[in-house]
Amino acid sequence: MKIILVNIGPVNKYPPVLSVLNYLKDLGIELVLCTTDMDTQTKKICIERDISIIDIKANYEKPIHPLLKLVRMLQIKKKIWKEIDKCYDNDTVIWVFSDLALKHLGSKLLGKRYVLHMFELSKNSIYYRKFPSIALNTAKYAKKSEVVIQAEYNRAHIAQAWWELEKTPYILPNKPYNNYAISRNSEITNEEAAKIMNKLRGKKIILYQGVISLERPLDPFINAIDKLGDDYAFVIMSGGENIYKNSTSKNLYFIPFIPPPYHLEITSNAYIGILSYVPTKNEFSNLNALYCAPNKLYEYTMFGIPMIGNDIPGLSYIFNTTECGVCFESFNEKNIINAISEVEDNYNYMAEKATIFYENTDMREILSEITNNLR
């Protein structure tokens, strides 16, 4: 069996893509990675692991006028299918990463064998954020796919109900692939990040890593950690714009995007990990944030780092059943400080539970079941 993995955008910004790519290769499957933006690190992985590459070179993330987005999408679609048609046969499955790739592949996909691997929770795939009424009927594609994948238990059942699927989608958590020699409190190889982290030696680093957006508010954490004093430091590691650069907090530090897996060197030095999710109006369902499926859960617990987050189903269920983190009821400084105190009072116990949570998720076993189903 051959699998053609299709991703739109830089692969190194999509941990689930890197994870699936590596785990499928471990299972001995012939792979072709088709992407619009091949980064250096992913290219190196593909060369080392004998994974074929289709690099469309579309520079997808370059900002363009909204009216030109449709033209660009059609151009990318034509290029992708031209390359897929050269290597697709009866023993081939196309692995579609997210609704973004689905939109770029279009109706021709319906005549092929494919896997629909969704990253976010949305009933229909919206073409443009400003025009939510223009959407792709995702249910049609989900019903025709060999396998549907969601990242979280509730998302899988919601998608089954929305799309009227006979089978519940597979649940493949966003656990990153890990064969890296990165240990707890690792040295930092990125020079700029190392300068910042060296200033923080001896401090308790409370870390947020990931996207900065209205859906993931951090202001209450900045204010709360500032009140804890100089023994603490709040580090934000993100590829987005530092919207908190004008903060007056003395304990706030920002580290720009570091390509994986080297960002984990920063993670390994954290004391507590932060998760923050609030439903906001965007191209995805409002349920998306409530039933979050963050790869941060696994990046923190990889190093036995306990976590705190706001009280939503996607976090509270995991924290309550595994005891690897603490949820607070609402975003205010007192609640956050109390949550940090609760973690500190039970730190060794929760750190051990975090490690157990990480080790109990077997990605290779789940993907082996999925690929056996495809065969």
N, C-alpha and C positions, 0 to 999 in steps of 0.2 A: 504493500500500500504506500502511496505517495500522498503527502499533504502539502498543499500550497497555502501558506499563511498570508493573509492580506491585511495590511495595516496602513492607515492614513495618518501621516504626521511622523515626527521623530520617534523612533522605537524606544530610545532611552528614556523618554518621558512617560512611557506606558509600562510599568512593572509587570502587569499580567502578560504582556506580549513576551517579554524576556523570560518570564517564568515558564510559560507554555512551550516556547521555543526550545529551551534547555531540557525540560522534562521529557518532551516528545523525542528529542534526540537520544536521551538516555534509554528510551524504550526501543531504540534501534530503527526508528521510522525514517524513511527518506523524506527530507524536508526541502521546501523552496520558500524563501521569505520574499514576499513582494511588498515593497513599501515605497512611499513617496519621498521620504527623507532619511537616507541611510547615514547614521552617525558613525563616527570612527570606532567607538567601542563595540557597537553591535556588529559592524563589518569584521572586526577582529575576531569576535566570537564565532561568526559564521565561517570564516576561513579556517580557524583552529578546529572547528567541529564538523567540517565538510558539509556545510549547509549551503545550498545554491541560493544565489541572490538575484532578484529582479529589482533594480533600482530605477524607479520612474523619474527621479530627479525633478519633481514638481515644485519643490520649495513651498510646500503647502501652507506653512505658518506665516509666510510673508503677507502682510496686510495689503489688501486690494479693495477697490471700490465694490460695494455690495452688488452692483449690477453685473460686475465681471465674475462674481463667484460662480454663477451658473455656467458661464463659458468655461471657467477653469475646471469645474466638476466634470463637464462633458469631455473635455480634453483628457483629463486623468482617466476617466472611464474607458475611453477609446484606447489609450496606451496600455492600461492594465489588461484589458481583454485581448489585445494583440499579443501580449506576452504569455498570458495564461493559455490561450488557444494553441500555442506552440508546444506546451508540455502537458496538457490535460489529456487523459485517456480514461478508459473504463475502471482503472485501478486508482483513480485520483479523487481526493476529497479536498474541497476548498474550505479553509477555516477562516470565517469572517469575524474579524475583531471589531465589535461594537457597531452601533447604528451608523457611525460615520463611514465605515467601509461598506456597509450595506447600501447606503445612498449612492456611493460611487460605483458600485457594481450593477445595481439596477435589475430590471426584470429578466435579463439574460441569465441571471443566477438561478432562476426557477427551473431551468432545464438541466442543471448540474447537481452533483452530489455535494452537499455543503453542511458545515456546522455553523450555527449562529451563536456566537459567544458575546453576550451583552456585558458592557462595563457598568452602565447606569440603568436605572429603572425608568422606563418611559413606555407608555402604551403605544404610541405611534412615533415614528422618527421624523422630527421636524427638520425641514431643509434649511430654514433661516430663522434665527432667534426673533427677528423683528416681524416675521410673518408666520405665527404659530399655526394658522389655518392651512398652510401648505405643508402637508406631511405625507410620508410614505406609510402605507398600510402594513405595519410590521407583522400583524397577525398572519397575513397571507404568506409571508416569508418564513415565519416561525413554524407554521403548519407543514410547509413543504420541506423543511430542513430535516436532515438525518438525526441531528442532536441539537437541542437548545441548552445553553449553559447560562446560569446566573451565579452570582458570587455569594449569595446569602439565602438562608432557608426561607424567610418570609418573601423575599423578592421572587423566589422560584414559584411559590404558590400564588402570589399576586399575578405573575406573568401567565401562569396556567389558566387562571380565571379570566383574565383580560382577553387572551388569545384563543380561549376554548380549546386547549391542547388536551389530547388523550393522556399523555404522560407528563408528569411533573418534570420540569427541566432539571438537569444535573446541577448539583451545587459544587462549584469549584472556587474555594476561598481565594482571596487575593494574597496568597502567601508567596513571597519572592523565592526564587531559586537560590539556594545557598550552597556554594562550594568554595566560599571565600575564606581565606585564612585571616579573618578579622576576629579578634578576641575582645573581651570586655576591657574597657579603658585603653583602646588601641591608640597608637601614635597616629597623628594626622599627616597625610602626605600632601594635601592641598596647602600651598604656602599661605594664601590669604586666610583660609580657615584656621590654620595652625596658629597664626598670629593672634587671632581672636581667642581661640581655646586656651592658649598658653596664659592669657591674662586671667583666665577663670580657674586656674589650678587651685584646688582646695575649696572651691564653692560647690554647692549643690545645684547642678544644672537641671533645670526644668525645660524640656525641649518640646517645641512644636515643629514638625516637619511636614511639608505638603503645600497644597494650594492655599493662597490667601484670597478670600472672597467674602461677600456678605453672608454666604451660607456657613462660613466657618469663622465666626467672630472671635477675636483674640483680645480686644480691649479689656474685658474684665480680668483676664489672666495677667495682663501687663500691670494693671493697677494693684491686683492682689499680691503678686510676687514682689512688687516694689515695696509693699508694706512689710514684707517679711524680713527686709534688711539685707545687709551686704553679704551675708552667708549664702545667699541664693543668687542665681542668675537665670533669667529667662532668655533662651536662645530660640530664635525663629530661623528655620532653614527652608528656603523656598526659591523656586525659579521665577516667581512672580515679582512684581514691583513691590518695593518696601514701602507700603502705605503708612507705616508707623515711624518713618524716619524723623518726624518732628516731635515724637514723644519726649516728654521730660523725664521719663523713668531713668534712674541711674543703673538699673539692673537689666536693661534690655539690650540684646545683641542680635544682629542680623547676619546670616551667612547665605550668600547667593547660591543658586543651583550648583550642585556638584554631581557629575555623571555617576550613575550606579556602576559598580557596587561601592565606590569610594565614599559616598555619602554616609555609608554605614559606620565609617570610622568616627564620624561625629556622633551618630546614634549611640555607639558603644560607650560613650563617655557620659551619657545622660543618667540622671538620678531618678527622674520621674518623666513619663511621656504624657503629652497632652492630646486629647481629641475633642473636637468642637464641631457640632452640626446643628444647624437651624434651617427648617424648610423655608425656601425663598422661591420667588417666581422666576423660573428660567425655562430652558427647553425640555427639562425632565419633569417627571411627576413630583408633586410635593412629598410623596412618600419616599422618594429617593434618599433624602437626608435622614428621615426617621429610621429607615432600615439600611443604614450605611454599611458598607463592606470595605473598610479601609485596609490597605496593605500596611499602614502604620501599626495596626494591631500586632502584626507578625514581625515587623522590623523592630519594634520595641521589645517584644517578648523573646525575640531571638537572643537577646542579651540578658534576659531575666529582669527587665525593667518594668516595674508596676506603673499603672496608668490612672489618670483621672479624666472624667469627661462629663458632659451634661446628660441629664436623664432622658434618653430616648431608647426605644426598643432595641435598636441595633447594638447599643452598648450595654444597657442595663442587663439584658439577658445573659450576655457573655460574662460580665463582671459578677453578677449574682451567682451564676452556676459554677464559675471557675475560680472566683475570689482573687483574680489577678489585677483588679482595678476597683476604683470607687466612683460612683456617679453622684453628682450633686443636683439638687432639685431645680434651681434656677440660677441664671447668671448674675450673681452678685459677689462682691469681694469676700464677704464673710463665709459664704458657702464654699468658695474655692479654697480659702485658707483652711477651713475645717476639713475639707477633703484631703488636702496635702498633709495635714496633721494626722489624719486617720491612716494614711499610707505610711507615714513615718513611724507611727506607733506599732505597726505590724509589718515593717519593711521586709525582714528576712522571709517571713511566711509568704507574703505576697509575691516576692521575687521568685521564690521556689514554685509557686502556683503559675506564675507567668511562663516559666520555662516548661512546665508540664503542658500548659495550653499550647505552646508552640510545637512541642514534640508530638502532640496527639493528632496533629493535622498531617495526613500522609498524602501529599499531592501526587506522588508517583502512582499510588494505588488507585486514586480517583481517575487519573488520566489513562491508566492501563484499562480500567473498566470501560471508559468512553471509547478508546480505540478498538477494544475487542468488540464492542457493539458495532462500530463502523465496519469492521471486517465481516 
